[in-house]
């Protein structure tokens, strides 16, 4: 038994590597399948993953209230019976709340609430994280959401996340660990079926435009949802319902921002003209990154704490590089124009590749500077807060920079090169619309 604490990080690292390799092998096929996975005709009301996520989040908080009732009535308000097995920073209960105390006094059979100790959380944590990721993918492209749900990526993600959760359970093992592992295995099977069924009934046609406004709305939505997820983890999944009053202003601000941004997103219309070179790349990169990161996302996150940080960071960088390489190919290539000689096609692609590399270098430097500032200003004890702030700052700054260089290119006198070169076959292919030869 004493050897396990040193072996768990090795297993977490193995999951990071295997998940990344599987994603690199399977995910590149998904974007090509997006156009083939059409929405089903409406038969009743489809349930978007965000709505399902809201239900799961509500159940998480209900369990927290019931857990507090259990501790108050059965253990006299002392959570040390379980807290002693887990790290500091857990079990800051809302036992002082008059509402919770009245509920505890009136609850008829508090002994029946024993499963609220870790077991219910073990069942709900996987649908919480999978539905959050699914909601983001659907915002970006409903077709991509359906394609991922019909591919091997969904069961692979469910297994990868569950294995990581079980390894963390064993690293923090306690008298409830075996029960939790069994519950998580059941949750893995049911959650995959749930997400697949939701996607099969989905009839959405949403798609983030390859424009500055569209991509900024998407990135802002991602950041707002990320803030809400961190609040739920801090106050509920770590049994810290007593912190909710302090975190409530942040949660309300994030929820309000998310609602406003999704309202704006529904009013945005995709520009049918060909997007600029850099903006087309950004949209392709995000699409490929969402597909590639779906499986190893949780392994990378927990690998920083429970595994080898540099390995987790390296896996994330490899996935990002693969997304960028694929997006670069998508941006400069397209259906072949039969009137072009092979040499002319090759020369045009090289020109586009050089132009794209220059623009992305400028945008990347600007984004890196913004990310550095965001990390310097980010408060809080969790590295996820700094990562979320840095990612949002980088993406938003880079998107604006890409939009600026594309606009400058269009307005440049005699700029028939990148914008016009992308006007029909290449541009229409990049945006998923059939090109004309």
C-alpha positions as CSV (number, residue, x, y, z in Angstrom):
1,X,0.0,0.0,0.0
2,X,2.8,2.4,0.7
3,X,4.0,2.3,-2.8
4,X,0.8,3.5,-4.3
5,X,1.2,7.2,-3.7
6,X,4.4,7.2,-5.9
7,X,2.8,5.0,-8.6
8,X,-0.4,7.1,-9.0
9,X,1.5,9.9,-10.8
10,X,3.0,7.4,-13.2
11,X,-0.5,6.2,-14.1
12,X,-1.8,9.7,-14.5
13,X,1.1,10.5,-16.8
14,X,0.3,7.3,-18.8
15,X,-3.3,8.5,-19.2
16,X,-2.1,11.9,-20.4
17,X,0.1,10.3,-23.1
18,X,-2.4,7.6,-24.2
19,X,-5.3,10.1,-24.3
20,X,-3.2,12.6,-26.4
21,X,-2.1,9.8,-28.8
22,X,-5.7,8.5,-29.2
23,X,-6.9,12.1,-29.8
24,X,-4.2,12.7,-32.5
25,X,-5.2,9.4,-34.1
26,X,-9.0,9.8,-34.1
27,X,-9.8,13.5,-33.9
28,X,-8.5,14.6,-37.4
29,X,-11.2,12.6,-39.0
30,X,-14.0,14.5,-37.2
31,X,-14.0,17.9,-38.9
32,X,-14.3,16.1,-42.3
33,X,-17.4,14.4,-41.0
34,X,-19.2,17.5,-39.8
35,X,-21.0,18.1,-43.1
36,X,-22.2,14.5,-43.2
37,X,-23.8,14.6,-39.7
38,X,-26.9,16.6,-40.5
39,X,-29.4,17.6,-37.8
40,X,-32.4,15.3,-37.4
41,X,-35.9,16.7,-38.2
42,X,-37.5,17.9,-35.0
43,X,-39.5,15.2,-33.2
44,X,-40.2,16.9,-29.9
45,X,-37.9,19.4,-28.2
46,X,-34.2,18.8,-28.3
47,X,-32.2,19.5,-25.1
48,X,-29.0,21.5,-25.6
49,X,-26.0,20.4,-23.4
50,X,-26.1,23.7,-21.6
51,X,-29.6,23.0,-20.3
52,X,-28.5,19.5,-19.2
53,X,-25.5,21.0,-17.5
54,X,-27.7,23.4,-15.6
55,X,-29.7,20.4,-14.3
56,X,-26.6,18.5,-13.2
57,X,-25.3,21.7,-11.5
58,X,-28.5,22.0,-9.6
59,X,-28.3,18.4,-8.4
60,X,-24.7,19.0,-7.3
61,X,-25.8,21.9,-5.1
62,X,-28.8,19.9,-3.8
63,X,-26.4,17.2,-2.7
64,X,-24.3,19.9,-0.9
65,X,-27.3,21.0,1.1
66,X,-28.3,17.4,2.0
67,X,-24.7,16.7,3.0
68,X,-24.7,19.6,5.3
69,X,-28.0,18.4,6.8
70,X,-26.4,15.0,7.3
71,X,-23.4,16.4,9.0
72,X,-25.5,18.6,11.3
73,X,-27.9,15.9,12.3
74,X,-25.8,12.7,12.3
75,X,-22.3,14.1,13.2
76,X,-23.2,17.2,15.3
77,X,-21.9,19.6,12.6
78,X,-18.4,18.1,12.7
79,X,-17.2,17.0,9.2
80,X,-13.9,15.6,10.5
81,X,-15.1,12.1,10.1
82,X,-14.4,12.5,6.3
83,X,-12.3,15.7,6.2
84,X,-9.3,14.0,7.9
85,X,-8.8,11.8,4.9
86,X,-8.7,14.7,2.4
87,X,-6.4,17.7,1.8
88,X,-7.0,21.0,3.4
89,X,-9.3,23.3,1.5
90,X,-12.3,21.0,1.7
91,X,-15.5,20.9,3.8
92,X,-16.1,24.6,4.6
93,X,-19.8,24.0,5.3
94,X,-22.7,26.4,5.3
95,X,-23.8,25.1,8.7
96,X,-24.4,28.6,10.0
97,X,-27.1,29.3,7.4
98,X,-30.5,29.7,9.1
99,X,-32.2,28.1,6.1
100,X,-30.0,25.1,6.2
101,X,-30.4,24.7,9.9
102,X,-34.2,24.8,9.7
103,X,-34.1,22.2,6.9
104,X,-31.8,20.0,9.1
105,X,-34.1,20.3,12.1
106,X,-37.1,19.3,10.0
107,X,-35.5,16.5,8.0
108,X,-37.2,13.3,9.0
109,X,-34.5,10.6,8.4
110,X,-31.1,12.2,8.1
111,X,-29.3,8.8,8.3
112,X,-30.6,8.1,4.8
113,X,-28.5,11.0,3.5
114,X,-25.2,9.0,4.0
115,X,-24.7,8.6,0.2
116,X,-24.3,12.4,0.0
117,X,-20.8,11.9,1.4
118,X,-18.7,11.7,-1.7
119,X,-20.8,9.0,-3.5
120,X,-23.3,11.4,-5.2
121,X,-20.5,13.7,-6.2
122,X,-18.7,10.7,-7.7
123,X,-21.7,10.1,-10.0
124,X,-22.3,13.7,-11.0
125,X,-18.7,14.9,-11.6
126,X,-18.3,13.2,-15.0
127,X,-21.6,14.5,-16.6
128,X,-20.7,18.0,-15.2
129,X,-17.4,18.2,-17.0
130,X,-18.5,16.4,-20.2
131,X,-21.6,18.5,-20.6
132,X,-19.6,21.6,-20.1
133,X,-17.2,20.7,-22.9
134,X,-20.1,19.6,-25.1
135,X,-21.9,23.0,-24.5
136,X,-18.7,24.8,-25.7
137,X,-18.4,22.6,-28.8
138,X,-22.1,23.2,-29.7
139,X,-21.7,27.0,-29.4
140,X,-18.9,26.8,-31.8
141,X,-20.5,24.5,-34.3
142,X,-23.6,22.3,-33.7
143,X,-22.4,20.0,-36.6
144,X,-19.1,19.5,-34.8
145,X,-20.9,18.7,-31.6
146,X,-23.0,16.0,-33.3
147,X,-20.0,14.6,-35.2
148,X,-18.0,14.2,-32.0
149,X,-20.9,12.6,-30.2
150,X,-21.2,10.0,-33.0
151,X,-17.5,9.3,-33.2
152,X,-15.2,7.3,-31.0
153,X,-14.1,10.5,-29.2
154,X,-17.1,10.5,-26.8
155,X,-16.6,7.0,-25.3
156,X,-12.8,7.6,-25.3
157,X,-13.3,10.9,-23.4
158,X,-15.7,9.2,-20.9
159,X,-13.1,6.5,-20.2
160,X,-10.2,8.8,-20.0
161,X,-11.9,11.2,-17.6
162,X,-13.2,8.3,-15.4
163,X,-9.7,6.7,-15.2
164,X,-8.2,10.0,-14.1
165,X,-11.0,10.5,-11.5
166,X,-10.4,7.0,-10.2
167,X,-6.7,7.6,-9.9
168,X,-7.3,10.8,-8.0
169,X,-9.7,8.9,-5.8
170,X,-7.0,6.3,-5.1
171,X,-4.4,8.9,-4.4
172,X,-6.8,10.5,-1.8
173,X,-8.1,7.1,-0.7
174,X,-10.4,6.9,2.2
175,X,-13.2,4.5,3.5
176,X,-15.4,5.6,0.6
177,X,-12.9,5.1,-2.2
178,X,-14.0,1.7,-3.4
179,X,-17.7,2.8,-3.5
180,X,-16.7,5.9,-5.4
181,X,-14.8,4.0,-8.0
182,X,-17.7,1.7,-8.7
183,X,-20.1,4.7,-8.8
184,X,-17.8,6.5,-11.3
185,X,-17.7,3.4,-13.6
186,X,-21.5,3.3,-13.7
187,X,-21.5,7.1,-14.3
188,X,-19.1,6.6,-17.3
189,X,-21.4,4.2,-19.1
190,X,-24.6,6.3,-18.4
191,X,-23.0,9.6,-19.2
192,X,-21.8,8.5,-22.6
193,X,-25.3,7.3,-23.4
194,X,-26.8,10.6,-22.2
195,X,-24.5,12.8,-24.3
196,X,-24.9,10.6,-27.4
197,X,-28.7,10.7,-27.0
198,X,-28.8,14.5,-26.5
199,X,-26.6,14.9,-29.6
200,X,-28.7,12.5,-31.7
201,X,-31.8,14.5,-31.0
202,X,-30.1,17.9,-31.6
203,X,-31.4,19.9,-34.5
204,X,-29.3,23.0,-34.0
205,X,-27.6,24.8,-36.9
206,X,-25.5,27.3,-34.9
207,X,-22.1,28.0,-36.2
208,X,-19.6,30.7,-35.0
209,X,-18.8,33.0,-37.9
210,X,-15.2,33.5,-38.9
211,X,-15.4,37.1,-37.9
212,X,-13.9,39.2,-35.1
213,X,-17.3,39.7,-33.5
214,X,-18.3,36.1,-33.8
215,X,-15.1,34.7,-32.4
216,X,-14.9,37.2,-29.6
217,X,-18.5,36.3,-28.5
218,X,-17.5,32.7,-28.5
219,X,-14.3,33.2,-26.5
220,X,-16.2,35.4,-24.1
221,X,-18.8,32.7,-23.6
222,X,-16.1,30.2,-23.0
223,X,-14.5,32.4,-20.4
224,X,-17.8,33.1,-18.6
225,X,-18.6,29.4,-18.5
226,X,-15.1,28.6,-17.3
227,X,-15.6,31.0,-14.4
228,X,-18.9,29.3,-13.5
229,X,-17.3,25.9,-13.6
230,X,-14.5,27.1,-11.3
231,X,-17.1,28.5,-8.8
232,X,-18.9,25.1,-8.8
233,X,-15.7,23.3,-8.1
234,X,-14.7,25.6,-5.4
235,X,-18.0,25.8,-3.6
236,X,-19.7,22.4,-4.3
237,X,-17.5,19.7,-5.7
238,X,-15.0,20.4,-2.8
239,X,-17.9,20.6,-0.3
240,X,-17.3,24.2,0.4
241,X,-20.9,25.5,0.4
242,X,-19.9,28.0,3.1
243,X,-17.9,29.9,0.5
244,X,-20.9,30.4,-1.8
245,X,-21.8,33.8,-0.3
246,X,-18.3,35.1,-1.1
247,X,-18.3,33.6,-4.6
248,X,-21.9,34.6,-5.5
249,X,-21.0,38.1,-7.0
250,X,-18.5,36.4,-9.4
251,X,-21.0,33.7,-10.3
252,X,-23.8,36.2,-10.9
253,X,-21.6,38.4,-13.0
254,X,-20.3,35.4,-15.1
255,X,-23.9,34.1,-15.5
256,X,-25.1,37.5,-16.6
257,X,-22.3,37.9,-19.1
258,X,-22.9,34.4,-20.5
259,X,-26.6,35.1,-21.0
260,X,-25.8,38.4,-22.7
261,X,-23.2,36.9,-25.0
262,X,-25.3,33.9,-26.0
263,X,-28.1,36.4,-26.8
264,X,-25.7,38.3,-29.0
265,X,-24.5,35.0,-30.6
266,X,-28.0,34.1,-31.7
267,X,-28.3,37.5,-33.5
268,X,-25.0,37.2,-35.3
269,X,-25.2,36.2,-39.0
270,X,-22.4,34.5,-40.8
271,X,-20.8,36.7,-43.4
272,X,-21.2,34.9,-46.8
273,X,-18.2,36.6,-48.2
274,X,-14.8,34.9,-48.0
275,X,-13.1,35.5,-44.7
276,X,-9.6,36.9,-44.5
277,X,-6.6,34.6,-44.4
278,X,-5.9,35.0,-40.7
279,X,-9.5,34.8,-39.5
280,X,-10.1,31.6,-41.6
281,X,-7.1,30.1,-39.9
282,X,-8.4,31.0,-36.4
283,X,-11.7,29.4,-37.0
284,X,-10.1,26.2,-38.4
285,X,-7.7,26.1,-35.5
286,X,-10.4,26.4,-32.9
287,X,-12.5,23.7,-34.6
288,X,-9.5,21.2,-34.7
289,X,-8.4,22.1,-31.2
290,X,-11.9,21.4,-29.8
291,X,-11.9,18.0,-31.4
292,X,-8.3,17.2,-30.5
293,X,-8.6,18.3,-26.8
294,X,-11.9,16.6,-26.1
295,X,-10.3,13.3,-25.0
296,X,-7.2,14.4,-23.1
297,X,-8.7,17.6,-21.5
298,X,-9.2,16.3,-18.0
299,X,-6.0,14.2,-18.0
300,X,-4.0,17.3,-18.9
301,X,-5.7,19.3,-16.2
302,X,-5.1,16.8,-13.4
303,X,-1.6,15.9,-14.8
304,X,-0.4,19.3,-13.7
305,X,-1.2,18.5,-10.0
306,X,-1.2,14.7,-9.7
307,X,1.2,13.8,-12.5
308,X,4.2,15.4,-14.1
309,X,3.5,19.1,-15.0
310,X,5.9,19.4,-17.9
311,X,4.5,16.2,-19.5
312,X,0.9,17.6,-19.2
313,X,2.1,20.9,-20.6
314,X,3.9,19.1,-23.4
315,X,0.8,17.1,-24.3
316,X,-1.2,20.3,-24.5
317,X,1.4,22.0,-26.7
318,X,1.5,19.0,-29.1
319,X,-2.2,19.1,-29.4
320,X,-2.2,22.8,-30.0
321,X,0.5,22.4,-32.6
322,X,-1.4,19.7,-34.4
323,X,-4.5,21.9,-34.5
324,X,-2.5,24.8,-35.9
325,X,-0.8,22.6,-38.6
326,X,-4.1,21.1,-39.7
327,X,-5.7,24.6,-39.7
328,X,-2.8,25.9,-41.8
329,X,-3.3,23.2,-44.4
330,X,-7.0,23.8,-44.4
331,X,-6.5,27.6,-44.9
332,X,-4.1,27.5,-47.8
333,X,-5.5,24.4,-49.6
334,X,-8.8,23.7,-51.2
335,X,-10.5,22.1,-54.2
336,X,-8.2,22.2,-57.2
337,X,-9.0,24.7,-60.0
338,X,-8.7,22.7,-63.2
339,X,-7.5,25.8,-65.1
340,X,-4.4,26.1,-62.8
341,X,-1.2,24.5,-63.7
342,X,0.4,22.5,-60.9
343,X,3.2,25.0,-60.7
344,X,0.9,27.9,-60.3
345,X,-1.1,26.1,-57.6
346,X,2.1,25.3,-55.7
347,X,3.3,28.9,-56.0
348,X,0.0,30.3,-54.8
349,X,0.0,28.0,-51.7
350,X,3.5,28.9,-50.8
351,X,2.6,32.6,-51.1
352,X,-0.5,32.1,-48.9
353,X,1.5,30.1,-46.4
354,X,4.2,32.8,-46.1
355,X,1.6,35.5,-45.7
356,X,-0.3,33.5,-43.1
357,X,2.9,32.8,-41.1
358,X,3.8,36.5,-41.0
359,X,0.3,37.5,-39.8
360,X,0.1,34.8,-37.2
361,X,3.5,35.7,-35.8
362,X,2.3,39.2,-35.2
363,X,-1.0,38.1,-33.7
364,X,0.8,35.5,-31.6
365,X,3.2,38.0,-30.1
366,X,0.4,40.4,-29.3
367,X,-1.6,37.5,-27.7
368,X,1.4,36.3,-25.6
369,X,1.9,39.8,-24.2
370,X,-1.8,40.0,-23.2
371,X,-1.6,36.5,-21.6
372,X,1.4,37.6,-19.6
373,X,-0.4,40.6,-18.2
374,X,-3.5,38.5,-17.5
375,X,-1.5,35.9,-15.5
376,X,0.2,38.7,-13.5
377,X,-3.2,40.2,-12.5
378,X,-5.0,36.9,-11.9
379,X,-5.9,36.3,-8.2
380,X,-6.9,33.1,-6.5
381,X,-5.1,29.9,-5.3
382,X,-6.1,27.8,-8.3
383,X,-3.8,27.5,-11.3
384,X,-7.0,27.0,-13.4
385,X,-7.9,30.6,-12.8
386,X,-4.6,31.9,-14.2
387,X,-4.8,29.4,-17.1
388,X,-8.4,30.6,-17.9
389,X,-7.4,34.3,-17.8
390,X,-4.3,33.7,-19.9
391,X,-6.1,31.7,-22.5
392,X,-8.9,34.2,-22.8
393,X,-6.6,37.1,-23.0
394,X,-4.4,35.4,-25.6
395,X,-7.3,34.3,-27.8
396,X,-9.1,37.6,-27.7
397,X,-6.0,39.7,-28.5
398,X,-4.9,37.3,-31.2
399,X,-8.4,37.4,-32.8
400,X,-8.5,41.2,-32.9
401,X,-4.9,41.3,-34.3
402,X,-5.9,38.8,-37.0
403,X,-9.0,40.8,-37.9
404,X,-6.9,44.0,-38.2
405,X,-4.3,42.5,-40.5
406,X,-7.0,41.0,-42.7
407,X,-8.8,44.4,-43.0
408,X,-5.5,46.2,-43.7
409,X,-4.8,43.6,-46.5
410,X,-8.2,44.1,-48.1
411,X,-7.7,47.9,-48.1
412,X,-4.2,47.8,-49.4
413,X,-4.0,49.2,-53.0
414,X,-3.6,46.4,-55.5
415,X,-4.0,43.7,-52.8
416,X,-5.3,41.1,-55.2
417,X,-3.2,38.5,-53.5
418,X,-4.4,36.9,-50.3
419,X,-8.0,38.1,-50.2
420,X,-8.8,37.5,-53.8
421,X,-6.8,34.3,-54.0
422,X,-9.1,33.0,-51.3
423,X,-12.3,34.3,-52.9
424,X,-13.8,31.1,-54.4
425,X,-12.4,27.6,-54.3
426,X,-10.1,27.9,-51.4
427,X,-12.3,30.2,-49.3
428,X,-15.5,28.2,-49.9
429,X,-13.7,24.9,-48.9
430,X,-12.3,26.5,-45.8
431,X,-15.8,27.5,-44.7
432,X,-17.3,24.2,-45.4
433,X,-19.3,25.3,-48.4
434,X,-18.8,23.5,-51.8
435,X,-16.4,25.3,-54.0
436,X,-16.8,26.0,-57.7
437,X,-14.3,25.0,-60.3
